[in-house]
Amino acid sequence: MAEAHQAVAFQFTITPEGIDLRLSYQALSQIYLSGLRSWKKRISRMRNRVIKGVYPASPSSWLFVVIAILATMYMRSDPSMGLIAKIQEHLPVSRPDHILVQGQTMLSVLVFSTLLWLSLILTLRFCLKLLLSYHRWMFEQHGHISTTTKVWVTLVRLLSGRKPLLYSYQTSLPCLPVPPIKDTLERYLESVRPLLSGPGFQRMTVLAAQFENSLGNRLQRYLKLKALWATNYVSDWWEEYIYLRGRGPIMVNSNYYGMDFLYVTPTPIQAARAGNTITALLLYRRKVNSEHRVPGTVIPLCAAQCERMFNTTRTPGEETDVLQHWQDSEFVAVYHRGRYFRLWVYKAGRLLSPREIEYQIQRILDDPSPPGPGEDRLGALTAGDRVPWCAVRKQHFSSGVNKRSLDCIERAAFFVTLDDEEQGMMGEDPVGNLDRYAKSLLHGKCYDRWFDKSFSVVVYKNGKNGLNAEHSWADAPTVAHLWEFTLATDAFQLGYTEDGHCKGEVERSLPPPQRLTWDIPVEVQEQVSISLSVAQALADDVDCHVFPFRDFGKGRIKKLKISPDAFIQLALQLAYYRDRKTFCLTYEASMTRLFREGRTETVRSCSNEGCAFVKAVESGEHCRRLFRLAAEKHQNLYRLAMTGSGIDRHLFCLYVVSKYLGVESPFLTEVLSEPWRLSTSQTPVQQLELFDMKNHPDFISLGGGFGPVADDGYGVSYIIVGEDMINYHVSCKHSFSETDSHRFGAQISRALLDLLSVLTPAKSENSQAQDKKQQ
């Protein structure tokens, strides 16, 4: 009841002399300041809505239009061509008074000016949408920009205004187009040609032709109708059927992780690292709430995924989960040694300083109280199957103390785990420790993360940190942008004192973090054990390997005039062929955020040209020309995916329509059941301005990774860091004996070196002799 007593702002007692009223002015002051912050945020949101609503114009432009119209009227000219007079005729007239007539004229001018201003806004917005529908610039050679593209860039900058907000471009972004079904089927058949035998490919060709000539065109009509009506014809179905309808564990299967710096830990003090990390995340939330424009994007990208970054959780359902988002939250949920806490990060509208948050975190670390019955492993419910979690939540967490505590976790800005382990590249086994670090972030102990939250931050005992992100609300680049900002702000802006503590002052009168209480009956504890056993079996099966490739990086690759991503993808094809003696369907994620509410598209990296190159390398042929053909093919596939001409999202939506209509398509059923045995993704470095690689070369990000998509396949994530390093994350399953993450990692390293040797011209005998003389 201590928290309840602290919340009382006044007390009164009834005495024989009357009512004795005792006000707590300090408490009233806190209430006033907190309310003031709330109203400031409301006013800021209203202001931003107005600015976004009139974009690409500005609110002040309305006044300019009104003054211009009044000026022309004063000069005895009617720019409205009689419309102002017609508007005036329809205004009510009480008596023919001169002053009233002047007022009616002024009102008519205001009405006409406003209508003209709104018409100009719609025209500008339409023109900007047309401009943003131009994507030919992506297909031009690097360094050879056409005149059309130069004019396009100039016009986009002119229409975009000087200071767009985060969501200003949303209504001006084009909608994702529905590709012609014939083009999609042709590209699909081309993508599976190297994976099928002659008879198998012929069979798929016949199935595709039958689908196009019969059911395909019917499904396509429904899809085009949806594209006319909906903002994005893919995203809602993708979120619903790929993510939210999954009934298995989201841990490992869906959630992914991000790592700390490779070589540097800014402070070894756990509470201090947590203080700066939480502060940096809340500063980023402030930017998102104020709709500060996301830096690092030359071309406007859809920002819809930022809306649910904070104060969001995924709640389980019987058939489908639901994403719940709250407008704001002034606290974070913290887990430590089986106990849950609510940590208030604002006091009277003021964000606590990093030192104050460190002080509060240290209070949690020093709290000796044991976890309640069934509390310590409660988080396993979010790691197991979704249906049992839904049933338990409805029966035991829908009222009373359990509901209040669960609401604190789900409504929190984000979730924080204070881990009692030490992680990172350290000790006598740095390679093995990096692998254990990745597994810890991916699944932990299966009960010490809250996997339903939009993201959970993990701070280890030795000061290392990382995060685990839920996938349905956003894709990895959005979370990577947040994590880049957090790491850079923590290390370079907030900083630490010489003894490793956070900077700032501490107000010792801060109320302690609030311990959440639970009433966990035996049947819930039994379900927790069942969910934990399911999650533990999944976690034990995951084999992770993280390794930095230091022999060369994008600097060396770009000197050869090759796309670094194409180079890495071809190396992965070569590595997989050497590992499994065959080719496989390969998934590479690309974004479609050039379109409104765009998410991802698949680049089918295993191409005919790539397979021809790999076979040539293995046979010892001179294949530099084949490599460049394969690299150019990959780049073209990537561009097609980004510009709305991908294969897989279109086929996925056609399949969804067929299910709604209750018709079966042998072609779509077979296509959608094909396993992605090699699933790959690049973690982009989006904010180079935040990191000073020259003066601080040790502050290198490890990027992040994910679990394998197929039971018999590999999951590979990579991040190109600086000019001389590529960090890899490889995952597979122990249960399939033919895959091994360490073996495949070694194959990747070897393939990268072999590709470089293919592209590097051999030195002549004279040049070799000169090198020996110099040595």
N, C-alpha and C positions, 0 to 999 in steps of 0.2 A: 504493500500500500504506500510505500515511500514515494513512488512516482505520482500517485494521486494527490498526496499532500503538497508536493511541489507545484502542482498545477493550479492550486487554489489561489485566486487573486485577491479575495477578500473574505473576511469572516465576520459573523455577527452573533451576538447573544442578546437574549431578552432579559432585562432586569426590572426590578420595581420602579426604577427611575425612567425606564423607557428602553429603546433599542440601542445597544452599544455596537456601533459599526466600526470595524477596524479594516482599513484598506491597505493592501500591500502595493505601494507605489512602484516598487521594483518589478513585481509581476505584471502590473498594468503597463509599465513601460515596455516590457518584453512583448506583451500582446500587441501593443501599438506598433512597435517596430516590425514585428512579424507580419501584421496586417498590411503595413505600408509596403513591405517587399512584395506581398501578394498583389496589391493593387498596381504597383509599378510594372510587374510582369504582365498583368492584364492589359494595361495601357500599351505596353510594348508590343504585345501580340496584336492588339487592334491596329496599331500604327503599321505593323508589318503586313497585316491583311490588306490595308488600304494600298500600301506601296506595291504589293504583289498583284492586287486586283487591277491596277491601272498600268502595270508594266507592259510594254517597254517605255511608256510615257511616265511622267512623274506627276504627283499631285499639284505641284506648282505650275505645271504646264496648263492646267485648267484656268488659272488666273491670267496667264498670258493670252489664252484664246479669248477670254471675256474682254480683256482690255483692248485687244486688237479689234474685236467686233464693235465695241463701243466707240473706238477711235474712228472707224470707217463710218459709223452712223453719224458721228459728230460732223464728219466731212460731207454730209448729205449724200452718202453712197450706201446702197443696200446690198451687202455681200450675200444676204440670204435669198436674193431673187424673189422677194415677196413672202417668204416663209414666216418672218418675224411678224408681219402684219396679220397673216392667217392665224398665228398662235394668239395674237392679241385679240382677235375677233372671238376666240373661244374662251377668253377669260371673263369671269362674271363682272358686270358693271353695275354698281349701285346708283351712282348719279354722275352726270357729266362734269365732274370737277377737274380743273386743270392739273392739280397735284396728283389726283388719282390716275389720270391719263398718263402722266409722266411715270408714275409708279408701275402702271401696267406695261408701259413700253420697256422699262428697265427689266421687269420680270420676264417679258417675252424675249429680250436679249439674253438673259441668263439661261432660260430654257433652251433657246436655239444654240447658244454657245456650248452648253453641256452636251446636247445631242451631237453637235459637230465634234466635240472633244472625244466623246465615246466612239463615234464613227472612226475618227483618226486612230484611236487605240486599237480597235478591231482590225483596221487596215494594216497598221504597223505589225500587229501580232500575226496576222495572216502572212505578211511578207517575210517576217522572221521565220515562221514555220516552213515556208517554201525554201528559204535559204538553208535552214538546218536539215532539209531533206536532201541536200546535195552531198553526196559521199564519194564523188569521183576523186577527190583529193587523196583518199586512202590508197588508190591504185596507181598513183604516180610514183616514179622512181625517186629515191631519196636524193635530194639536192637538185632535182629538176622539177621546179614548180611551174605549172602552166599559167598563162595570163588569166585564164578563167578562174583558177583557184585564188590568185592574188586579188582579183576583183571581188571574189566571194568573201575572202577574209576581211577586206576593207568594209564591205557592206554589213557583214555580221557585227563588226566592231561599232559601226555607226548606229545600228539599230539596237544594240545591246545596252546602251547607256553606260555611264561611267562606274556606277557602284551597284551592280545587281545583288540581290540577296540570295540566300541559299536556294530558295524555292522559286525564284523569279522566273526562271526559264520553263517551269513545268507546263504551263498552258501553251507555250510556244514550241515545245518539242514535237516532232512528228510522231504519228502512231506507227507501230511496227507493222510493216506490210505483210500480207499473205502471199508467199511466193507462188508462181504457177505450179500446178501439181506435176506437170510434165518435167519441168526443170528439176524439181525435188527428186523425182524418181530417177532421172538420168544421173544426177549426182550421187544418189544412193547406190545405184548399180556400179558406178565407177569406184565408189569407196570400198565395196566388198569384192571387187574383181580379184585383187591379190590374195584374198582369204579363202576363196572357193575354188574347187576343182572345176574342170570343164563342164561336166554334167550338172554339178551343183549350181554353177553360175547360170547355166541355161535354164534350170528350173526356176531360179529367182527371177530371171528375165521374163519368163512366161507368167509368173505370179504377179509381177509388177504391171505387165501389160493388161492382164485380166482386171486387176484392181483399177487401173486408170480408165478402162473402157466401160466399167460397170459401176461399182460402188464409189469409186474415188471422186468422180465429178459431183455426185450427190452430196457427199460429205464436205467437199470443197465449198459448195454453195452455202451450207450452214456456217462454215467457218468464215466466209466473207461477210455474211450477215452479222456475225458476232463482231468482226473487226470494224464494221461501220458503227456498231452500237457501243462497244466497250472501249475503254482507254487502251488496253493492250489485250490482244486475243490469246496470249499465252500465260501471262504471269499469275492470274488468279487460279487457273487450273493447275499450273505447275506447283504453286504453294500448297494447294489443297491436296492433290493426288500424289505428289512426289514426297512431300514432307509431312503434312499434318495428318494424313490418313494412314501413315505407317503405324502398325500396331506393335512392332518389335521395339527393342531398346533404341533410344536415340544416342546413347553413349556409344562411342566408337563408330556406329553405323552412320551417324549423321553429324554429330558435333565434331568440331575441329579445334586446334590449339595454336597459340602463338607463343614464341619464346623470347627470353631476355637477350641482352647483349652476349656475344660469344665469349669474349676475353675479359670483360669488365663487370664487376658488381659495384655500383656506386657507393654502397655502404654495407657493412656486414650486420648491421642492427636491423632486426626484423621489423620492429615497430616503426623505425624511421623510414625504411623503404616503403612500408605500407602507407605511412602518412603522406609522403610525396606522391606515391602512385595514385592514391585516392584523390588527392588534391588535383593532380593533372587531369584525371578523368572527369572530375567535376568542372574544371575549367573548360574542357572540351564540350561538356554538356551545355555550359553557359553560351558557348559559341553557337551551338546548334539551336538552342532556345531563342537566341537573339537573331538567328538566321544569318549569321556571319558567313560570307561566301567561302566555300571550301577552296583553299589555294591549290595550285599545282595542276589545274585543269585549263588548258588553252581553249579546248572546244567544250561547249556546254554539255554537261552530262546530267542525266536524271538523278535527282537527290531524294527520291521518295523513300529509299531504304533508310535514310537517316532519321525518319520520323519516329521509328520504333526502337531506336538504339538503346535508350534508357527507360527505366520504369516499365519494363515489359517482361512478361512471362508467358510460357506456353502451358496451358492447363489441359489435362487429359480428358478425353471423352470416350464414349463407348465405340463410336464409329470413326470419329475424327476429332483431333485436338483443336483448340481455339487459342489464338494469340490475343492476350489481353494487354492493353496499354493504358497507363494512367498519365494524366497531364503533367504531373510533377511529383516529386518526392524529396523530402528533406533529410532522409536517412539512408543508410546502407545496412544490409544484413551481413553479419559476421559469424563465421563458424570457427571454433577452436576447441580441439580435444573433446568432441562430442557434444558441445554446448552451442546454442544459438543466441546471438545478441542483436539488439537494434542499436545502431550507433548514429546519433543525430550529428549531422555535419554542418548544420546552420544553428546559429543562436541569434534570436531577434533579427532575423533577416540577413545576418552577416555570415559568410562562409568562414568556418573555422580555419585558422592558419595551419600550415603543415605541422608545425610543432605541437599545436593543440590536438590535432588528429593523432599524432604519434603518442601523445600523452594518454589519450583515450584508448588507443590500441594497447599500450603497455598495461593499462588497467585490466583489459581483457586477458592479456597474457599472464598477469599476476593473480588473476582470480582463481582461488583454490577450490571453488565449489565443483562437485562432481556432476556429471550429466544425470538427468532424471531417468527413470525406468523407460527403456525403449527409445530414448532421445538420441543416443550417440550415433546410431546407424540409420536414422530416419531418412536421410538423403538417398538411401538405396532405392526408395520408392520411385524416384525420378530416373534411376539408372536401369530399372527392369522393364518388363512389358507394360504397355500403356493401359490395357483394359483393367488389370487388377488395381493399378494405381488410381484409375477413375472410380472404381467401385469403393475402394477404401476412402478416397477423398470425399465422396458423396455421403457415406455413412458416418464417418468419424471426424471429418474436418469441415463440416458445413455449419457448425454452431459452437458456441461456448469458447473455452480457452484455446482449443486447438485451432478454431477458425481465426481468432485474433492473432495468434502467433504465425499461422500460415499466411495471413494477409500481410503481416510485417515483412515476410520474406518475399512474397510475390509483388508487393507494391514498392519494394526498395528500389533505389536507383540502379543498383547492381549487387552482386553477391561477392563476398570476400572470404577466402579461406586462409587462415593462418596455419600453415602446414608445419608440423613438428619434425619434418625431415629436412635434410640438406641436399641440394641438387646443383647441377651445373657441370661444366667441364673442369674437373678438379682431380686431385689425388693421383695415385699410381696407375689408375685405369681411366684416363680421360675419355676414351672412345666408348667404353661400357657405361660410364657415368652419363654421357650425352644421351645414349639410348634410354637409360632409365629415367632421365629428365623428361624425354619426350613421352614415355609411357605414363609418367606421373601426371603430366598435363592433360593427356588424352583421356585418362580414366581415374587416376588417383587410386584410392582404396575402394572405389565404387560407392562410397557413402559420404565422403567428405567434400563433395561438390554438389551444387544444386543445378543439375543439368537442364532444368526447365527455364532458368533465367536466360535473358538475351545474351548475357556473358557473365562469367564468373572469373574474378581475379584471384590468383594464387600467389601468396607471398611465403617463401620458405624461411626456415630457421636461420640460414646463413645470409639472408638478404636477397637471394635470387627471386625473380618473379616470373609470371607468365599468365596466360588466360586461356579459358575454355569457352567457346562460343557456340550457341545454339544456331542451327542453320536456316530455319524456316523463314525468319524475319528479314534476313539479308545475306548477301554473299561475302566471300572472304575479302575482296578489295575494300569494302566499307569498313569492316572491322580492322583490317590492316592499316587503314588511314588513321583510325582512332588510336591504335597501338603505337604507331610511329610517333604521333603527337605526344602520347603519354611518356614514352621512353625519352624523347628529346627534351620535353619540358622537365621531367624529373632530373635528368643529368645536367642539362646546360642552363636552365632558367631558375628552377627552384633551388637546386644544389643542396649541399650539406655543410655543416660546420666541420672544423678540423677533427673533432672527436666522433664524427659520423652521424650526428643528430640532425634533425630538420631545423631549418632556420625559423625565426619568429619567436614571439612571446607566448606564454601560457597563462591563461586565466584559470587559476586553481579552483575557482568556485564552480567549474563546469560540473553538471550532474553526471554521475557515472553512466556508462552504457547500460541499457536495460536488458536484463536477462529474459529471454523468452521462455515461457513455461508451457508444458504439454501434459496431457492426460492420455497416455498411450495404453489402451487395453491389450490383453493378451493376443486377441485375434489379429490386431494390427501388427504386433511384434512378430507374429508368425508369418504374415505377408511380407514384412520387411526382410525376414530371413530368406523367404522364397525369392524375392526380387534380388536380393544380394547374391544368392547362389547363381541365378541366371546371369547377372552382370559380371560376377567373378569369373565364370566360365568363359564369357566373351573376352574379358580383359586378359585372362591368362593365355588365350589363343593368339593374341596380337603380338607380332614380331616387329619391332621398330628399330631402325638404324638411321642415325643422323651423322652426316660427315661433311666437313667443309672441303671443297676442292680448290686447292691453292696454286696449282701449276700455271693456270692462266685464267682470264676472265673475259668480260665483254670487250675490253680494250683491244686485246689481241684479235678477237673475232671480227670486230668492226674494221680493223685495218685490212682484213681480207675481203671487205665489202660483202659481208654475209650478215643476215639478221641473227642476233644472238639466240632468239627463241627458236628459230628454224634449225640452227646449229645444234642446240640442246635436244630438240625433239628427234632429229635424225640420229643423234648419239643414243637416245633411248631406244629407238628402233633397232639399232645395231646391237645394243646391249641385250635387249629382249631376245633377239634372234639367236645370239650366242648362248643365252641362258636356257632357252626352251626349244631351240632348233626349229622354230617356226615363227610365223607372224601372227598377230592378233588384232582384234578390234581395239583401237586406241582412242581414249577420250582425253581431249584437252579442253579445259574450260576457257571460254572467251566471254566477254560482256556484250550486252546489247543496250547499254545505258545511253547510247545516242538517241534512243527512242524513249518515249514516255513510259514510265513504270517498267522499263526493260531490266531483265535480270541476266541470264546467261544463255549461251548457245554452245553447241559442241563442235569442236574442230576435229574431224576424223583424220588424225595425223598419220595413220598408216595408208600411204598412197601408192599407186603403181610406180611412180617415179622414185619414191623413197625405198620401196622394196627392190627395185632394180639396182639402186646404188648399193644397198646393203649386200646383195648377192655379189655384186662386182668386187666390193671390198673383201669379202670372204674368199673369193676365187683369186685374189691377188692382182686384179686388173688395175690399170691406170684409169681412174674414174673421176677426175676433177670435174669434167663436164657433166657427168651424171649427178654429182653432188649439187652443182649449181642449179640444175633443172629441178632436183628434188626440193631444194631450199626455196626456190621461186614458187613451186607448186604449193608448198606449205604456207608461204606468205599469202598467196592468193586465196587459199581455203580460209585462212584466218580473217582476211578482209571481207570475204563473202559472209562469214558468220557474224561479224560485227555489224554489217550493213543490212541485216535482215534477210539474207539469202541462204541461211543455214538449212540443214536437213532435218535434224532430230526433233526440234521443237514443233516443226510443222507436222511431221509424222505423228508425234505424240498427241497433238490436238486433234488430228483426224481420227486417231484411235479413241479419244475421249468422246467425240461426236458419235462414233459408231456404237459405243457402249450406251450412250443416251438413247439412240434410236433402236437399240436391241438387235443389231445386225452383227454378224461375224465376218471378219475379213482374214482369211488365212495368211495373206501377205502382211498385214499390220501385226497380227499376232506373232508371227515369226520375227519380224523386225524388232518389236518391242521386247522380245524375250532373249535377244542376243546379249551375251555377257561382255562387259567391258573389263577384259583381263589386264589391261594396262590403263589405269586412270591417272591422269597427270594434271598439274595445275601450277602456274607460275604465280608467286606472291610478288606483286609489283612494288617497287620502291617509288612512292608517289610524291614525297616531300623532301627532295634533296636539299632544299634550302635550310632544313632543320638540322642537318648533320654536316659537320665540318670534317671530312675525311682526311684532309691534309694535316690539320693541327691535332686531330683526335682520331688517328687511324685504328685505335683499338676498340672504338665504339661501333662495332659491326653487329648488325642484327642477324640473328639466326633464322628469321622467318618463322614459318609454322608448317604444320602437316595435318594429315587426316588418316583414317583407317582405310584398309583395302575395300574396294567396292565389290569385287567378286571373291568367293572363297578360294579360288585357285588362281588369283591374280595379284597384282602389285598396285599399291597406291604410291605415287611419286609426286612430291611437291618440291619446288626449287625457288630460290631467290637469288637474283644476280646482284651482288653487293659490290659497289665501287667498280673499279676497272680490272681487278685481279683476283676475284674470288666468286665462287658459286657454291651456295650451301644447299645440300640435298637432304630430304626427309623421305625415307623409303619404308613402307609397311607391307606386311603380308600376314598370313596365318600359319601357325605351327602345324595345324591339323592337316594341311596339304603338304605332303612331304617333298614335292618337287619345287617349292618356292622357298627362298631363303633371302632375307633382306640384306644380310652382309655380303653374300655372294653376288647378289644383283648390284649392290653398291660398288663392289670391285669391278664388275663388268661395265658399269657406267663410267667410272674413272678411266678404265682402259679404252673404252670407245671414244671418249673425248680426246684423249691423246692421239689415237689412231686417226680421227678425223682431222685434227690439226696437221698431222704429218701428210695426209692426203692433199691438203690445200697449200701447204708450205712447199715452194719449189726446192728441189734438191740442189745443193751447192755444187758448182763446177769444181774440177780438180785444182784450178788456179786459185779460186777463192778459198778452198780448204787449205792449200799450202800457205796462203797469206795469213789465215787465222792461226796456223801453227807457228809462223814466224813471230806474230804479235804476242803469242803466249810465251 
